[in-house]
């Protein structure tokens, strides 16, 4: 370089770079840098210094350096203005470092103004210590800021750290409450942990000479507050507007799903905690005993204009002690950032040891588009209603989310799940092809997404009847998330279909270990036992599930099916009639109709058939429901007429034809063997 002026000057430097730049596609890199440059040029502090010609701007690969020559507050003020502008651009993840120090003005090879010297080098080292969102300040500049204005309350001393070439730098973190990143930078935190580990080793040497009783007391002391289990209660919507219920449900579900993936923490499922929704008088001690957890997270979510306010409290479920509480008041567009902060704060208080993979899990973003994320959350809210209208609304919102972010794999997964469930109310040939396109797209967009592989496996099983691909996709989903209870229970269904009943039971039991409070999972092992002809053992499982949920019609129907196969038809009907006679559910109507036929009540069986026919005018009814009633009536021709329709329509119920005892009397008919052969079972 050529010197313009050999004398040293004191400069005030803002150094910044893009986090994750190297992982971006080339065209995205270019657009992002251009957008960042535009935002920087738009800040008032930049414009003021540039117009006074007291600023040198330097490109620096995936970022830039701004060198101010007058006011030491300029780099920090510019950083705050830029960070505030970036709230509307969450896709741009930036870290910044500031420093005041000596520089030389020089010219580069193109004779453009440039600078060199320790001032700019230290600014870069300070920045290198940060994560996305951090505004870090050297002690030299921090001391000046405190003297010049009321900056001290926003600065946190992070201590002295060795940076590149072992140069010690004293660093402060700037966080105003709305701008900056309040967390300790991961690099500095790791160094502290290294120091802490060295201290622990030294302490261990000392402790080795202590008496055995003293050592035991020490171990008890350091582990006394470790929490191994957590229940996230449904967060209340305190906005006074039911239209934003989806926000509180999304936060609840996301926290459950994220915490649930951590290997050292057992988390109660969403289905198990739903019973506590809208209960303001919960006793943490009682809830802790009911759910068998040591800690409970509860709170509320409200939306005020463009702000999201999340209030949380963590309680020791063993003694009702308050462990931690926090209010997060941020822009609604920062939903994922709020969730990430909650994850770090809660796991820290629970003293959960986080591996680097765990930390990446807590920080994972599925989209950088806040509007796409909001639409996805609405989609899941409607999907959870499990109604035909709810599923149509879910599909609409998932499609809108995809329009906002065409690479949003989770939205494609939601779309696949919605069409798959909709197959119970519209013909499978209309629903599943659309589900398949969405699931394949989700896997292509993000092959590391367990939910996407599980969605694809469901379609491969229930519609494609591709047994090898089904097993491959379920195994991949479980490999990606070993604590994914739904994947274990659905893999168990595949194993039932292929008559691997012992393996199916193992998967069901694993799902129970992950979610011991869920009634559907508790009754899950009964199904492979029933299909294997072990009716007594299946009944035992259902009776245990009934203790958990005495009013569960699903459990009563399961018991009824077992009693039928034991020849106790009257007892079976008594179980079915714990609910209404011929409800607005085709499966329940066909089950009752079959039992009435076995009991000799032909009139009621035929009434069930008429009810099913009436239902076809409103929505799709599986031909398998008709064949079940005809099987009870002993009408062989009608049984096979509708079984063939089941096969032609690709109705999922046909998958159990080979093992379902309802059709056992028809197994010797050549038509039965033909259908089974075509299924390749």
C-alpha positions as CSV (number, residue, x, y, z in Angstrom):
1,X,0.0,0.0,0.0
2,X,1.0,3.6,-0.6
3,X,1.0,6.0,2.4
4,X,-1.1,9.1,2.0
5,X,-0.2,10.5,5.4
6,X,2.5,8.8,7.5
7,X,1.2,10.2,10.8
8,X,-1.0,8.2,13.1
9,X,-4.6,9.2,13.8
10,X,-7.2,8.0,16.3
11,X,-10.1,6.4,14.6
12,X,-13.4,4.9,15.9
13,X,-14.1,1.7,14.0
14,X,-17.2,-0.4,13.4
15,X,-16.4,-3.8,12.0
16,X,-19.2,-6.2,10.9
17,X,-19.7,-9.4,9.0
18,X,-22.5,-11.7,8.0
19,X,-23.0,-14.9,10.1
20,X,-23.4,-18.0,7.9
21,X,-22.3,-16.2,4.8
22,X,-20.2,-19.1,3.5
23,X,-23.2,-21.5,3.6
24,X,-25.3,-19.2,1.4
25,X,-25.7,-19.9,-2.3
26,X,-23.6,-17.5,-4.4
27,X,-26.6,-15.5,-5.7
28,X,-27.9,-15.2,-2.1
29,X,-24.5,-14.0,-0.9
30,X,-24.5,-11.2,-3.5
31,X,-28.1,-10.1,-2.7
32,X,-27.5,-10.2,1.0
33,X,-24.3,-8.1,0.8
34,X,-26.0,-5.5,-1.4
35,X,-29.0,-5.3,1.0
36,X,-26.6,-4.9,4.0
37,X,-24.7,-2.1,2.2
38,X,-28.0,-0.4,1.4
39,X,-29.1,-0.6,5.0
40,X,-25.8,0.8,6.3
41,X,-25.8,3.7,3.9
42,X,-29.4,4.5,5.1
43,X,-28.4,5.0,8.7
44,X,-28.3,8.6,9.9
45,X,-24.9,8.3,11.5
46,X,-23.3,7.0,8.3
47,X,-24.9,9.8,6.2
48,X,-23.8,12.5,8.7
49,X,-20.2,11.3,8.7
50,X,-20.1,10.7,5.0
51,X,-21.4,14.2,4.2
52,X,-18.7,15.6,6.5
53,X,-16.1,13.5,4.7
54,X,-15.0,12.1,8.1
55,X,-15.7,8.4,7.2
56,X,-13.8,5.7,5.3
57,X,-15.9,2.7,4.2
58,X,-14.0,-0.5,3.5
59,X,-15.3,-3.8,2.1
60,X,-14.2,-6.8,4.0
61,X,-15.3,-10.0,2.2
62,X,-18.6,-10.9,3.8
63,X,-18.9,-7.6,5.7
64,X,-17.3,-4.2,6.0
65,X,-15.5,-1.7,8.2
66,X,-16.6,1.8,8.9
67,X,-13.8,4.1,10.1
68,X,-15.1,7.3,11.8
69,X,-12.6,10.1,12.6
70,X,-14.5,12.5,14.8
71,X,-16.9,11.2,17.4
72,X,-16.1,8.0,19.4
73,X,-19.9,7.5,19.8
74,X,-20.3,7.2,16.0
75,X,-19.5,3.5,15.5
76,X,-21.8,2.5,18.4
77,X,-24.6,4.8,17.3
78,X,-24.3,3.5,13.7
79,X,-24.4,-0.1,15.0
80,X,-27.6,0.6,17.0
81,X,-29.3,2.2,14.1
82,X,-28.3,-0.7,11.8
83,X,-29.4,-3.3,14.3
84,X,-32.8,-1.6,14.6
85,X,-33.2,-1.6,10.8
86,X,-32.2,-5.3,10.7
87,X,-35.3,-6.2,12.7
88,X,-37.2,-5.9,9.5
89,X,-34.7,-8.2,7.8
90,X,-34.3,-11.3,10.0
91,X,-32.7,-13.1,7.1
92,X,-29.6,-10.9,7.6
93,X,-27.7,-12.3,10.6
94,X,-24.9,-9.8,11.5
95,X,-22.3,-9.5,14.2
96,X,-20.5,-6.2,15.0
97,X,-17.5,-5.1,16.9
98,X,-16.3,-1.6,17.8
99,X,-13.0,-0.1,18.9
100,X,-11.1,3.1,19.2
101,X,-7.4,3.1,18.3
102,X,-4.6,4.4,16.1
103,X,-4.6,4.0,12.4
104,X,-2.7,5.2,9.4
105,X,-4.5,6.6,6.3
106,X,-3.2,4.8,3.3
107,X,-4.1,4.2,-0.3
108,X,-4.7,0.7,-1.8
109,X,-3.4,-0.5,-5.2
110,X,-6.3,1.4,-6.9
111,X,-5.3,4.6,-5.0
112,X,-8.6,4.4,-3.0
113,X,-8.5,5.7,0.5
114,X,-7.9,3.0,3.1
115,X,-6.6,2.6,6.6
116,X,-4.2,0.3,8.4
117,X,-3.0,-0.2,11.9
118,X,-4.0,-1.6,15.3
119,X,-7.3,0.3,15.5
120,X,-8.9,-1.6,12.7
121,X,-7.3,-4.9,13.6
122,X,-8.6,-4.9,17.2
123,X,-12.1,-3.9,16.0
124,X,-12.1,-7.0,13.9
125,X,-10.8,-9.2,16.7
126,X,-13.6,-7.8,19.0
127,X,-16.2,-8.6,16.3
128,X,-14.8,-12.1,15.8
129,X,-15.7,-12.9,19.4
130,X,-19.4,-12.4,18.8
131,X,-22.4,-14.3,17.5
132,X,-25.3,-13.1,15.4
133,X,-26.9,-10.0,16.8
134,X,-24.0,-9.1,19.1
135,X,-22.6,-5.5,19.3
136,X,-19.3,-5.9,21.1
137,X,-17.2,-3.0,22.4
138,X,-13.6,-2.9,23.3
139,X,-12.8,-1.6,26.8
140,X,-10.9,1.4,25.3
141,X,-14.1,2.6,23.6
142,X,-16.3,1.6,26.4
143,X,-14.4,3.8,28.8
144,X,-14.9,6.7,26.5
145,X,-18.6,6.1,26.1
146,X,-19.2,6.0,29.8
147,X,-17.5,9.4,30.1
148,X,-19.3,11.0,27.2
149,X,-22.9,9.9,27.9
150,X,-25.2,7.5,29.7
151,X,-24.0,4.3,28.1
152,X,-22.9,2.4,31.1
153,X,-26.3,0.8,31.9
154,X,-26.2,-0.9,28.5
155,X,-22.8,-2.3,28.7
156,X,-21.9,-5.7,30.3
157,X,-18.3,-6.5,31.1
158,X,-17.4,-9.9,29.5
159,X,-13.8,-9.8,30.8
160,X,-10.4,-10.1,29.1
161,X,-10.0,-12.8,26.5
162,X,-7.1,-13.9,24.2
163,X,-8.0,-13.4,20.6
164,X,-5.9,-14.0,17.4
165,X,-2.2,-14.4,18.0
166,X,-2.9,-14.6,21.8
167,X,-3.6,-10.8,22.0
168,X,-5.6,-10.0,25.2
169,X,-8.7,-7.9,24.6
170,X,-11.1,-6.7,27.2
171,X,-14.6,-6.8,25.8
172,X,-18.0,-5.4,26.7
173,X,-21.4,-6.4,25.3
174,X,-23.8,-3.6,24.3
175,X,-27.5,-4.5,24.7
176,X,-30.2,-1.9,25.2
177,X,-33.1,-4.2,25.9
178,X,-34.5,-4.0,22.3
179,X,-31.3,-4.0,20.3
180,X,-28.3,-6.3,20.5
181,X,-27.9,-9.8,21.8
182,X,-28.1,-10.2,25.6
183,X,-26.4,-13.7,25.7
184,X,-22.8,-14.3,26.4
185,X,-21.0,-15.0,23.1
186,X,-20.5,-18.7,22.6
187,X,-16.8,-18.4,22.0
188,X,-16.3,-16.5,25.3
189,X,-18.7,-18.9,27.1
190,X,-16.6,-21.8,25.8
191,X,-13.4,-20.3,27.1
192,X,-15.0,-19.7,30.5
193,X,-16.1,-23.3,30.6
194,X,-12.5,-24.4,29.7
195,X,-11.3,-22.4,32.7
196,X,-14.1,-23.8,34.8
197,X,-13.1,-27.3,33.8
198,X,-9.5,-26.6,34.8
199,X,-10.8,-25.4,38.2
200,X,-12.9,-28.5,38.6
201,X,-9.9,-30.7,37.9
202,X,-7.9,-28.8,40.5
203,X,-10.8,-29.2,43.0
204,X,-11.1,-32.9,42.2
205,X,-7.4,-33.4,43.2
206,X,-8.2,-31.7,46.6
207,X,-11.4,-33.6,47.1
208,X,-9.6,-36.9,46.4
209,X,-8.1,-36.6,49.9
210,X,-11.3,-35.9,51.6
211,X,-13.2,-38.5,53.7
212,X,-15.7,-40.7,51.8
213,X,-18.6,-39.1,53.6
214,X,-17.5,-35.6,52.8
215,X,-17.1,-36.6,49.1
216,X,-20.6,-38.1,49.1
217,X,-22.0,-34.9,50.6
218,X,-20.3,-32.9,47.9
219,X,-21.7,-35.0,45.1
220,X,-25.2,-34.6,46.6
221,X,-24.7,-30.9,46.9
222,X,-23.7,-30.2,43.3
223,X,-26.5,-32.4,41.9
224,X,-29.3,-31.3,44.2
225,X,-31.1,-29.1,41.7
226,X,-30.7,-31.1,38.5
227,X,-34.0,-31.5,36.8
228,X,-34.5,-34.5,34.5
229,X,-38.1,-33.9,33.4
230,X,-40.3,-31.0,32.3
231,X,-43.9,-30.3,31.5
232,X,-44.7,-27.3,29.4
233,X,-48.2,-26.2,30.3
234,X,-50.4,-24.8,27.5
235,X,-49.6,-21.1,27.4
236,X,-52.6,-18.9,27.8
237,X,-53.6,-16.3,25.2
238,X,-54.0,-13.1,27.2
239,X,-54.5,-10.8,24.2
240,X,-58.2,-10.8,24.6
241,X,-58.4,-11.8,20.9
242,X,-59.1,-15.4,20.0
243,X,-57.8,-14.8,16.5
244,X,-54.3,-15.0,17.9
245,X,-54.8,-18.3,19.8
246,X,-52.4,-19.8,17.2
247,X,-49.5,-17.7,18.7
248,X,-49.8,-19.2,22.2
249,X,-50.4,-22.7,20.8
250,X,-47.4,-22.4,18.5
251,X,-45.1,-21.2,21.3
252,X,-46.3,-24.1,23.5
253,X,-45.9,-26.7,20.8
254,X,-42.5,-25.4,19.6
255,X,-41.1,-25.4,23.1
256,X,-42.4,-29.0,23.7
257,X,-40.9,-30.2,20.5
258,X,-37.6,-28.5,20.9
259,X,-37.1,-29.4,24.6
260,X,-38.3,-32.9,23.7
261,X,-35.4,-33.5,21.4
262,X,-32.8,-32.9,24.1
263,X,-31.4,-36.2,25.1
264,X,-31.0,-35.4,28.8
265,X,-34.5,-34.0,29.4
266,X,-37.8,-36.0,29.4
267,X,-40.6,-33.7,28.2
268,X,-44.3,-34.5,28.4
269,X,-46.1,-34.5,25.1
270,X,-48.5,-31.9,23.9
271,X,-51.4,-34.3,23.9
272,X,-50.8,-35.1,27.6
273,X,-50.8,-31.5,28.8
274,X,-53.8,-30.4,26.8
275,X,-56.1,-31.3,29.7
276,X,-54.7,-28.4,31.6
277,X,-55.6,-25.8,29.0
278,X,-57.4,-22.8,30.4
279,X,-57.0,-24.0,34.0
280,X,-55.9,-21.0,36.1
281,X,-56.0,-22.8,39.4
282,X,-53.3,-25.5,38.7
283,X,-51.4,-26.7,41.7
284,X,-47.8,-27.4,40.5
285,X,-47.4,-30.1,43.1
286,X,-50.5,-32.0,42.0
287,X,-49.7,-31.6,38.3
288,X,-46.1,-32.7,39.0
289,X,-47.4,-36.0,40.6
290,X,-49.9,-36.6,37.8
291,X,-47.4,-36.1,35.0
292,X,-44.4,-37.5,37.0
293,X,-42.2,-34.5,36.3
294,X,-39.8,-32.5,38.5
295,X,-40.4,-29.0,36.8
296,X,-43.3,-27.2,35.2
297,X,-43.1,-24.3,32.8
298,X,-46.2,-22.1,32.6
299,X,-47.2,-18.7,31.4
300,X,-48.9,-16.6,28.8
301,X,-48.6,-15.1,25.3
302,X,-50.1,-11.8,24.2
303,X,-49.9,-9.9,21.0
304,X,-50.0,-6.1,21.1
305,X,-49.9,-4.5,17.6
306,X,-46.5,-5.7,16.3
307,X,-45.2,-6.9,19.6
308,X,-45.3,-10.3,21.2
309,X,-45.1,-10.5,25.0
310,X,-44.3,-13.9,26.5
311,X,-44.4,-14.2,30.3
312,X,-43.0,-17.4,31.8
313,X,-42.5,-19.0,35.2
314,X,-40.6,-22.1,36.0
315,X,-41.7,-24.0,39.1
316,X,-40.2,-26.9,41.0
317,X,-43.0,-29.5,40.9
318,X,-41.7,-31.2,43.9
319,X,-42.2,-28.4,46.4
320,X,-43.9,-25.5,44.5
321,X,-40.7,-23.4,44.7
322,X,-40.3,-20.6,42.1
323,X,-37.2,-21.3,40.1
324,X,-37.2,-18.6,37.5
325,X,-39.4,-16.1,35.7
326,X,-39.0,-13.8,32.7
327,X,-40.9,-11.5,30.4
328,X,-39.9,-11.3,26.8
329,X,-41.2,-8.3,25.0
330,X,-40.1,-8.3,21.4
331,X,-41.4,-7.7,17.9
332,X,-43.7,-10.5,16.7
333,X,-41.4,-11.1,13.8
334,X,-38.7,-12.2,16.3
335,X,-40.8,-15.3,17.3
336,X,-38.0,-17.8,16.7
337,X,-35.4,-15.6,18.5
338,X,-37.7,-15.4,21.6
339,X,-38.1,-19.2,21.5
340,X,-34.3,-19.6,21.3
341,X,-33.8,-17.3,24.2
342,X,-36.4,-19.2,26.3
343,X,-34.7,-22.5,25.4
344,X,-31.3,-21.3,26.7
345,X,-32.8,-19.6,29.8
346,X,-34.9,-22.6,30.8
347,X,-32.2,-25.3,30.2
348,X,-29.7,-23.2,32.1
349,X,-32.0,-23.0,35.1
350,X,-32.8,-26.7,34.9
351,X,-29.1,-27.3,34.8
352,X,-29.4,-29.4,31.6
353,X,-26.0,-30.1,30.1
354,X,-26.1,-29.0,26.5
355,X,-23.8,-30.4,23.8
356,X,-22.9,-28.4,20.8
357,X,-25.6,-30.3,18.9
358,X,-28.1,-29.4,21.5
359,X,-27.2,-25.7,21.2
360,X,-27.6,-25.9,17.5
361,X,-31.0,-27.5,18.0
362,X,-32.1,-24.6,20.2
363,X,-30.9,-22.1,17.7
364,X,-32.4,-23.8,14.6
365,X,-34.5,-21.7,12.3
366,X,-36.7,-23.4,9.8
367,X,-37.3,-20.1,7.9
368,X,-36.0,-16.6,8.0
369,X,-39.3,-15.2,6.8
370,X,-41.5,-14.1,9.8
371,X,-44.7,-14.0,7.7
372,X,-44.1,-17.5,6.5
373,X,-43.5,-18.6,10.0
374,X,-46.7,-16.9,11.2
375,X,-48.8,-18.6,8.4
376,X,-47.2,-22.0,9.3
377,X,-48.3,-21.5,12.9
378,X,-51.8,-20.8,11.8
379,X,-51.8,-23.8,9.7
380,X,-50.7,-26.1,12.5
381,X,-53.4,-24.5,14.7
382,X,-56.1,-25.5,12.3
383,X,-54.5,-28.9,11.6
384,X,-54.7,-29.7,15.3
385,X,-58.5,-29.3,15.2
386,X,-58.6,-32.5,13.1
387,X,-61.9,-31.4,11.4
388,X,-62.6,-31.3,7.7
389,X,-63.0,-27.5,7.8
390,X,-59.9,-27.2,10.0
391,X,-57.8,-29.2,7.6
392,X,-58.9,-27.1,4.6
393,X,-57.9,-23.9,6.5
394,X,-54.6,-25.6,7.4
395,X,-53.9,-26.3,3.7
396,X,-54.7,-22.7,2.8
397,X,-52.3,-21.3,5.4
398,X,-49.5,-23.8,4.6
399,X,-49.8,-22.8,0.9
400,X,-49.6,-19.2,1.8
401,X,-46.5,-19.9,3.9
402,X,-44.9,-21.6,1.0
403,X,-45.6,-18.6,-1.2
404,X,-43.8,-16.5,1.3
405,X,-40.8,-18.9,1.5
406,X,-40.7,-21.5,-1.3
407,X,-37.9,-23.3,0.6
408,X,-39.8,-23.7,3.9
409,X,-39.6,-27.5,4.4
410,X,-41.7,-27.5,7.5
411,X,-44.6,-25.9,5.7
412,X,-44.5,-28.6,3.0
413,X,-44.6,-31.2,5.8
414,X,-47.7,-29.5,7.3
415,X,-49.3,-29.6,3.8
416,X,-48.5,-33.3,3.5
417,X,-49.9,-34.1,6.9
418,X,-53.1,-32.1,6.1
419,X,-53.8,-33.9,2.9
420,X,-53.0,-37.3,4.5
421,X,-55.6,-36.6,7.3
422,X,-58.1,-35.2,4.8
423,X,-58.1,-38.7,3.1
424,X,-60.6,-39.8,5.7
425,X,-63.2,-37.3,4.4
426,X,-62.4,-37.1,0.7
427,X,-61.4,-40.0,-1.6
428,X,-57.8,-41.2,-1.0
429,X,-57.0,-40.8,-4.7
430,X,-57.7,-37.1,-4.4
431,X,-55.9,-36.5,-1.2
432,X,-52.8,-38.7,-1.2
433,X,-51.2,-37.6,-4.5
434,X,-51.1,-34.0,-3.3
435,X,-49.8,-35.2,0.1
436,X,-47.0,-37.1,-1.7
437,X,-45.8,-34.2,-3.7
438,X,-45.7,-32.0,-0.6
439,X,-43.8,-34.7,1.4
440,X,-41.3,-35.3,-1.3
441,X,-40.7,-31.6,-1.7
442,X,-40.2,-31.3,2.1
443,X,-37.6,-34.1,2.1
444,X,-35.8,-32.5,-0.9
445,X,-35.8,-29.1,0.8
446,X,-34.5,-30.4,4.1
447,X,-33.4,-34.0,4.3
448,X,-32.5,-33.6,8.0
449,X,-36.2,-32.9,9.0
450,X,-37.5,-36.0,10.8
451,X,-41.1,-34.8,10.4
452,X,-40.7,-34.7,6.6
453,X,-39.5,-38.4,6.5
454,X,-42.3,-39.4,8.8
455,X,-44.9,-37.7,6.6
456,X,-43.5,-39.4,3.5
457,X,-43.5,-42.8,5.3
458,X,-47.1,-42.4,6.2
459,X,-48.0,-41.9,2.5
460,X,-45.8,-44.8,1.4
461,X,-47.6,-47.0,3.9
462,X,-51.2,-45.9,3.5
463,X,-51.4,-45.1,-0.2
464,X,-48.3,-46.3,-2.2
465,X,-48.2,-49.7,-0.3
466,X,-44.5,-49.6,-0.8
467,X,-43.3,-51.6,2.2
468,X,-39.5,-51.2,1.8
469,X,-39.7,-47.5,1.3
470,X,-42.1,-47.2,4.3
471,X,-39.7,-48.9,6.6
472,X,-36.7,-46.9,5.3
473,X,-38.4,-43.5,5.8
474,X,-39.7,-44.4,9.3
475,X,-36.2,-45.6,10.3
476,X,-34.7,-42.4,9.0
477,X,-37.2,-40.3,10.9
478,X,-36.3,-42.1,14.1
479,X,-32.6,-41.9,13.4
480,X,-32.9,-38.1,13.0
481,X,-35.0,-37.8,16.2
482,X,-34.8,-40.9,18.4
483,X,-37.3,-39.2,20.8
484,X,-40.0,-38.7,18.1
485,X,-42.8,-40.7,19.7
486,X,-45.2,-40.4,16.8
487,X,-42.6,-41.9,14.4
488,X,-42.2,-44.9,16.8
489,X,-45.9,-45.5,17.0
490,X,-46.5,-45.1,13.3
491,X,-43.6,-47.4,12.5
492,X,-45.3,-49.9,14.8
493,X,-48.4,-49.7,12.5
494,X,-46.3,-50.6,9.6
495,X,-44.9,-53.6,11.5
496,X,-48.4,-54.7,12.3
497,X,-49.4,-54.6,8.6
498,X,-46.4,-56.8,7.8
499,X,-47.2,-59.2,10.7
500,X,-44.1,-58.4,12.6
501,X,-46.1,-58.2,15.8
502,X,-43.2,-58.6,18.3
503,X,-41.3,-55.8,16.7
504,X,-44.4,-53.7,16.6
505,X,-44.9,-54.2,20.4
506,X,-41.3,-53.0,20.9
507,X,-41.9,-49.8,19.0
508,X,-45.1,-49.2,20.9
509,X,-43.4,-49.7,24.2
510,X,-40.6,-47.3,23.1
511,X,-43.3,-44.7,22.3
512,X,-44.8,-45.3,25.8
513,X,-41.4,-44.7,27.4
514,X,-41.2,-41.4,25.6
515,X,-44.8,-40.4,26.4
516,X,-46.1,-42.5,29.3
517,X,-49.1,-40.1,29.9
518,X,-50.7,-40.3,26.4
519,X,-53.8,-42.4,26.3
520,X,-53.6,-43.2,22.5
521,X,-50.0,-44.4,23.0
522,X,-51.0,-46.3,26.2
523,X,-53.5,-48.3,24.3
524,X,-51.2,-48.7,21.3
525,X,-49.8,-52.1,22.3
526,X,-53.3,-53.6,22.3
527,X,-53.6,-53.4,18.6
528,X,-50.8,-55.8,17.6
529,X,-51.9,-58.1,20.4
530,X,-55.5,-58.1,19.0
531,X,-54.3,-58.7,15.4
532,X,-52.0,-61.6,16.7
533,X,-55.1,-63.2,18.3
534,X,-54.0,-62.5,21.9
535,X,-57.3,-61.0,23.0
536,X,-56.8,-61.5,26.7
537,X,-53.5,-59.6,26.7
538,X,-55.0,-56.9,24.5
539,X,-57.9,-56.5,27.0
540,X,-55.4,-56.1,29.9
541,X,-53.8,-53.2,28.0
542,X,-57.1,-51.5,27.3
543,X,-58.2,-51.8,30.9
544,X,-55.0,-50.1,32.0
545,X,-55.6,-47.3,29.5
546,X,-59.2,-47.1,30.8
547,X,-57.8,-46.2,34.2
548,X,-56.1,-43.2,32.7
549,X,-59.2,-42.1,30.7
550,X,-62.4,-43.7,31.8
551,X,-64.5,-41.9,29.2
552,X,-62.3,-42.6,26.2
553,X,-64.5,-44.1,23.5
554,X,-61.4,-45.3,21.6
555,X,-60.6,-47.5,24.5
556,X,-64.1,-48.8,24.9
557,X,-64.3,-49.6,21.2
558,X,-61.0,-51.5,21.5
559,X,-62.3,-53.5,24.3
560,X,-65.5,-54.2,22.3
561,X,-63.5,-55.6,19.4
562,X,-61.7,-58.0,21.7
563,X,-64.9,-59.1,23.4
564,X,-66.4,-59.8,20.0
565,X,-63.6,-62.2,19.2
566,X,-64.1,-63.9,22.5
567,X,-67.7,-64.5,21.6
568,X,-69.0,-61.9,24.2
569,X,-71.1,-59.9,21.7
570,X,-73.4,-58.5,24.3
571,X,-70.4,-57.2,26.3
572,X,-68.9,-55.8,23.1
573,X,-72.1,-53.8,22.4
574,X,-72.2,-52.5,26.0
575,X,-68.7,-51.1,25.4
576,X,-69.7,-49.5,22.0
577,X,-72.8,-48.0,23.5
578,X,-70.8,-46.1,26.2
579,X,-71.0,-43.5,23.4
580,X,-74.1,-42.7,21.2
581,X,-75.9,-45.1,18.9
582,X,-74.6,-44.7,15.3
583,X,-72.6,-41.4,15.9
584,X,-71.4,-39.2,13.0
585,X,-68.4,-41.4,12.6
586,X,-68.4,-44.0,9.8
587,X,-65.9,-46.3,11.6
588,X,-68.0,-46.3,14.8
589,X,-71.2,-47.0,12.8
590,X,-69.7,-49.9,10.9
591,X,-68.3,-51.4,14.1
592,X,-71.7,-51.2,15.9
593,X,-73.4,-52.6,12.8
594,X,-71.1,-55.6,12.7
595,X,-71.8,-56.3,16.4
596,X,-75.6,-56.0,16.0
597,X,-75.3,-58.5,13.0
598,X,-73.4,-61.0,15.2
599,X,-76.0,-60.5,17.9
600,X,-78.7,-61.5,15.4
601,X,-80.2,-58.0,15.3
602,X,-80.4,-57.8,11.5
603,X,-82.7,-54.7,11.6
604,X,-80.1,-52.6,13.5
605,X,-77.3,-53.9,11.2
606,X,-79.3,-52.8,8.2
607,X,-80.0,-49.5,9.9
608,X,-76.2,-49.1,10.2
609,X,-75.8,-49.6,6.5
610,X,-78.5,-47.0,5.7
611,X,-76.7,-44.6,8.1
612,X,-73.4,-45.1,6.2
613,X,-75.2,-44.6,2.8
614,X,-76.6,-41.3,4.1
615,X,-73.2,-40.2,5.2
616,X,-71.8,-40.7,1.7
617,X,-74.0,-37.7,0.6
618,X,-71.9,-35.4,2.9
619,X,-68.4,-36.8,2.7
620,X,-66.4,-39.7,1.6
621,X,-67.0,-43.0,3.4
622,X,-64.6,-45.9,3.0
623,X,-66.0,-49.0,1.3
624,X,-64.3,-51.0,4.1
625,X,-67.0,-49.7,6.5
626,X,-69.7,-51.3,4.4
627,X,-67.8,-54.5,4.1
628,X,-67.4,-54.7,7.9
629,X,-71.2,-54.7,8.4
630,X,-71.8,-57.2,5.6
631,X,-69.2,-59.5,7.1
632,X,-71.3,-59.6,10.3
633,X,-74.4,-60.3,8.3
634,X,-72.6,-63.1,6.4
635,X,-73.3,-61.6,3.0
636,X,-70.3,-63.0,1.2
637,X,-71.0,-61.3,-2.2
638,X,-71.4,-57.9,-0.7
639,X,-68.3,-58.4,1.5
640,X,-66.1,-59.0,-1.6
641,X,-67.9,-56.3,-3.7
642,X,-66.9,-53.7,-1.1
643,X,-63.4,-55.2,-0.3
644,X,-62.6,-54.9,-4.0
645,X,-63.8,-51.3,-3.9
646,X,-61.5,-50.8,-0.9
647,X,-58.6,-52.0,-3.0
648,X,-59.5,-50.0,-6.0
649,X,-60.0,-46.8,-3.9
650,X,-56.7,-47.5,-2.1
651,X,-58.5,-47.3,1.2
652,X,-55.9,-47.7,4.0
653,X,-58.2,-50.1,6.0
654,X,-57.5,-52.8,3.4
655,X,-54.0,-53.0,4.7
656,X,-55.2,-55.1,7.7
657,X,-57.3,-57.5,5.6
658,X,-54.9,-60.4,6.1
659,X,-54.9,-60.2,9.9
660,X,-58.2,-58.5,10.9
661,X,-60.3,-61.3,12.6
662,X,-63.5,-59.6,11.4
663,X,-62.7,-61.1,7.9
664,X,-61.4,-64.5,9.2
665,X,-64.5,-66.4,8.0
666,X,-63.7,-65.3,4.4
667,X,-60.0,-66.2,4.2
668,X,-60.6,-69.4,2.3
669,X,-62.4,-67.7,-0.5
670,X,-60.1,-67.4,-3.6
671,X,-61.1,-63.7,-3.9
672,X,-59.6,-63.1,-0.5
673,X,-56.2,-64.6,-1.6
674,X,-56.2,-62.5,-4.8
675,X,-56.6,-59.2,-2.9
676,X,-53.9,-60.2,-0.4
677,X,-51.6,-61.2,-3.2
678,X,-52.2,-57.9,-5.0
679,X,-51.3,-56.0,-1.8
680,X,-48.0,-57.9,-1.8
681,X,-48.4,-58.7,1.9
